[in-house]
Amino acid sequence: MTRTTKSRNAGMACPHCAERMVVRTSQQVTLTVREAEYSCGGCGFRCVSQLSIIRVLRQPDVLNPEVPRLPFSNPNLQWSRAKPANDDAPLPANDDEVPPRVAVAAPLRPG
């Protein structure tokens, strides 16, 4: 997919002189990645950047099967706390809970 467009709408600050750079050309690399060539009118700096879709905020009504699966991200959901990796119950942090006593058999007397 090598569709090339010319656009001057999107811009970013030049890392050298802080002037606004403009997009000279851009092309779609994949369905989720676009490359843009930037040029700075202040110092003459030129560079290429990539714009990519990294996660989904809302699924579309119709999915394109050619688009790779992207991680889903919803800012309204809270992260849940990680669970222990084993099945052991954690020990209490205080002495309020006394562990159960284990019955010990008395030694046998010969006789």
Rosetta silent file (secondary structure, phi, psi, omega in degrees, C-alpha in Angstrom):
SEQUENCE: MTRTTKSRNAGMACPHCAERMVVRTSQQVTLTVREAEYSCGGCGFRCVSQLSIIRVLRQPDVLNPEVPRLPFSNPNLQWSRAKPANDDAPLPANDDEVPPRVAVAAPLRPG
SCORE:     score description
SCORE:     0.000 S_00000001
   1 L     0.000  109.328 -175.349    0.000    0.000    0.000 S_00000001
   2 L  -128.213   46.221  177.964    1.878    3.072   -1.201 S_00000001
   3 L   -74.310  124.082 -178.820   -0.716    5.813   -1.379 S_00000001
   4 E  -111.757  135.906  177.702    1.074    9.162   -1.157 S_00000001
   5 E  -130.692  157.909  173.770   -0.593   12.419   -0.240 S_00000001
   6 L  -109.749  129.486 -177.524    0.568   16.001    0.208 S_00000001
   7 L  -147.501  145.411  175.598   -0.645   17.731    3.338 S_00000001
   8 L  -125.593   16.573 -177.338    0.294   20.773    5.364 S_00000001
   9 L   -81.487  -47.575 -177.576   -2.313   20.401    8.109 S_00000001
  10 L   -82.987  140.623  179.698   -0.464   18.247   10.641 S_00000001
  11 E  -149.821  167.143  176.147    2.670   19.675   12.180 S_00000001
  12 E  -148.788  163.097 -178.398    5.109   19.329   15.038 S_00000001
  13 E   -78.536  140.558  177.108    7.796   21.463   16.644 S_00000001
  14 L   -67.791  133.418  179.990   11.351   21.226   15.312 S_00000001
  15 L   -71.023  -13.775 -177.699   13.613   19.597   17.924 S_00000001
  16 L   -96.230  -45.638 -175.797   16.427   22.054   17.019 S_00000001
  17 L  -119.367   -2.257  178.060   14.825   25.500   16.784 S_00000001
  18 L    68.701    8.487  173.751   11.275   24.864   18.106 S_00000001
  19 L   -72.421  157.286  177.572    9.697   26.319   14.933 S_00000001
  20 E   -74.815  124.978  175.529    6.626   24.550   13.599 S_00000001
  21 E   -90.233  155.733  178.820    7.526   21.956   10.966 S_00000001
  22 E  -120.272  152.412  177.748    5.152   21.101    8.167 S_00000001
  23 E   -80.746  124.402  177.086    4.403   17.815    6.444 S_00000001
  24 E   -89.087  -48.461  176.324    5.702   17.822    2.879 S_00000001
  25 E  -143.071  160.127  173.244    4.597   14.317    1.886 S_00000001
  26 E  -150.252  153.386  178.151    3.154   11.288    3.613 S_00000001
  27 E  -144.257  145.940  178.333    2.416    7.752    2.616 S_00000001
  28 E   -78.603  119.656 -179.440    0.433    4.874    4.067 S_00000001
  29 L   -88.631  -50.411  174.305    2.882    2.060    4.920 S_00000001
  30 L  -134.354 -175.548  178.895    0.375   -0.446    6.342 S_00000001
  31 L   -65.914  -21.134 -177.300   -3.260   -0.255    7.408 S_00000001
  32 L  -119.163    2.906 -177.900   -2.147    1.032   10.823 S_00000001
  33 E  -129.667  135.881  176.508    1.115    2.893   10.023 S_00000001
  34 E  -132.100  135.629  175.929    1.712    6.125    8.098 S_00000001
  35 E  -103.938  141.016  179.383    5.083    7.826    7.394 S_00000001
  36 E  -131.880  139.848  176.236    5.349   11.584    6.997 S_00000001
  37 E   -98.810  120.650 -179.284    8.225   13.749    5.766 S_00000001
  38 E  -104.165  150.519  177.190    8.578   16.951    7.836 S_00000001
  39 E  -137.750  136.556  179.136   10.471   20.106    6.936 S_00000001
  40 E  -100.514  127.128  177.733   11.398   23.034    9.202 S_00000001
  41 L   -80.268  -14.880 -178.439   11.209   26.518    7.710 S_00000001
  42 L   -80.981  -49.013 -175.446   13.300   27.951   10.567 S_00000001
  43 L  -121.685   -2.751  178.178   16.540   25.956   10.381 S_00000001
  44 L    86.595    2.883  179.537   16.091   23.684    7.347 S_00000001
  45 L   -63.532  139.785  176.867   15.884   20.448    9.375 S_00000001
  46 E  -131.916  143.914 -179.373   14.104   17.580    7.595 S_00000001
  47 E  -155.573  169.226  175.433   12.996   14.251    9.035 S_00000001
  48 E  -119.802  133.800  176.673   10.635   11.318    8.607 S_00000001
  49 E  -124.216  163.242  176.808    8.220   10.280   11.344 S_00000001
  50 E  -119.907  137.739  174.158    5.774    7.429   11.728 S_00000001
  51 E  -114.061  124.179 -177.817    2.231    7.650   12.971 S_00000001
  52 E  -134.651  150.816  174.611    0.789    4.333   14.089 S_00000001
  53 L   -85.989  121.366 -174.973   -2.371    3.039   15.699 S_00000001
  54 L  -109.672  -24.502  176.139   -1.278    1.300   18.905 S_00000001
  55 L  -156.441  162.447 -174.739   -4.529    0.493   20.746 S_00000001
  56 E  -103.763  131.716  174.986   -8.291    0.644   20.299 S_00000001
  57 L   -94.347  -34.067  177.608  -10.557    2.919   22.346 S_00000001
  58 L  -148.757  130.627  177.828  -13.817    1.814   20.683 S_00000001
  59 L   -70.201  144.457  177.041  -14.414   -1.006   18.236 S_00000001
  60 L   -73.683  166.416  177.910  -16.012    0.033   14.934 S_00000001
  61 L   -68.063  -34.101  179.320  -19.462   -1.197   13.947 S_00000001
  62 L  -124.737  121.135 -179.560  -17.938   -3.176   11.061 S_00000001
  63 L   -86.351  138.849  174.147  -14.507   -4.814   11.480 S_00000001
  64 L   -90.225  118.272 -177.415  -12.074   -5.016    8.568 S_00000001
  65 L   -65.457  -15.415  179.566  -10.581   -8.553    8.658 S_00000001
  66 L   -82.938  -14.473  179.213   -7.334   -7.235    7.119 S_00000001
  67 L   -78.715  129.428  179.107   -6.593   -4.973   10.106 S_00000001
  68 L   -64.950  153.274  178.930   -4.323   -6.704   12.636 S_00000001
  69 L   -67.907  130.206  179.974   -5.710   -7.255   16.121 S_00000001
  70 L  -114.297  151.509  178.072   -4.821   -4.355   18.382 S_00000001
  71 L   -65.275  145.748 -179.753   -4.982   -4.249   22.183 S_00000001
  72 E   -93.940  133.832 -178.766   -8.179   -2.775   23.559 S_00000001
  73 L  -132.996  123.279  177.874   -7.849    0.159   25.908 S_00000001
  74 L  -123.941  113.272 -176.743  -10.707    1.791   27.759 S_00000001
  75 L   -66.586  -14.314  179.610   -9.737    4.711   30.024 S_00000001
  76 L   -82.374  -13.394  179.646  -12.961    4.243   32.021 S_00000001
  77 L   -87.560  141.189  177.408  -11.914    0.795   33.243 S_00000001
  78 L   -90.941  144.660  175.351   -9.841    0.487   36.401 S_00000001
  79 L   -71.443  134.228  177.390   -6.818   -1.793   36.486 S_00000001
  80 L   -86.150  153.338 -179.069   -7.455   -4.755   38.760 S_00000001
  81 L   -72.655  141.326 -178.441   -4.913   -5.726   41.355 S_00000001
  82 L   -66.483  142.297  177.907   -2.654   -8.618   40.431 S_00000001
  83 L   -92.639  154.524  178.147   -3.440  -11.944   42.082 S_00000001
  84 L   -59.809  148.978 -177.326   -0.770  -14.122   43.693 S_00000001
  85 L   -74.045  -20.576 -179.805    0.928  -16.520   41.305 S_00000001
  86 L  -109.425  176.738 -178.738    0.333  -19.506   43.605 S_00000001
  87 L   -93.496    0.541 -178.465   -2.774  -20.926   45.266 S_00000001
  88 L   -70.329  140.558  175.144   -1.517  -20.390   48.832 S_00000001
  89 L   -76.976  138.626  179.488   -3.513  -18.066   51.004 S_00000001
  90 L   -67.694  145.235  177.793   -1.418  -15.147   52.241 S_00000001
  91 L   -73.077  146.924  178.924   -0.504  -15.219   55.928 S_00000001
  92 L   -65.099  148.929 -178.520   -2.125  -12.560   58.091 S_00000001
  93 L   -82.535   -7.576  178.795    0.004   -9.505   58.776 S_00000001
  94 L  -130.913 -177.716 -176.781   -0.933   -9.496   62.464 S_00000001
  95 L   -98.758   19.446 -179.309   -1.488  -12.009   65.272 S_00000001
  96 L   -67.821  -29.479 -178.716   -5.278  -11.693   65.365 S_00000001
  97 L  -106.850  117.588 -178.316   -5.728  -15.059   63.712 S_00000001
  98 L   -89.022  131.101  179.165   -4.208  -18.001   65.567 S_00000001
  99 L   -66.451  147.585 -179.571   -3.195  -20.936   63.355 S_00000001
 100 L   -65.399  146.277  178.549   -5.048  -24.197   64.120 S_00000001
 101 L   -81.521  143.996  178.247   -3.272  -26.688   66.398 S_00000001
 102 L  -100.057  128.830  179.876   -2.227  -29.978   64.958 S_00000001
 103 L   -72.990  132.205 -178.855   -2.942  -33.010   67.117 S_00000001
 104 L  -112.111  127.835  179.377    0.194  -34.990   67.901 S_00000001
 105 L   -71.197  141.211  178.204   -0.166  -38.675   68.794 S_00000001
 106 L   -72.805  145.583  178.736    1.388  -39.744   72.105 S_00000001
 107 L   -63.246  147.022  179.251    4.327  -42.129   71.837 S_00000001
 108 L   -76.289  138.327  177.327    3.487  -45.792   72.331 S_00000001
 109 L   -97.009  131.890  179.003    4.615  -47.377   75.625 S_00000001
 110 L   -66.457  144.370  173.248    6.103  -50.767   75.418 S_00000001
 111 L   152.101    0.000    0.000    4.398  -53.231   77.390 S_00000001
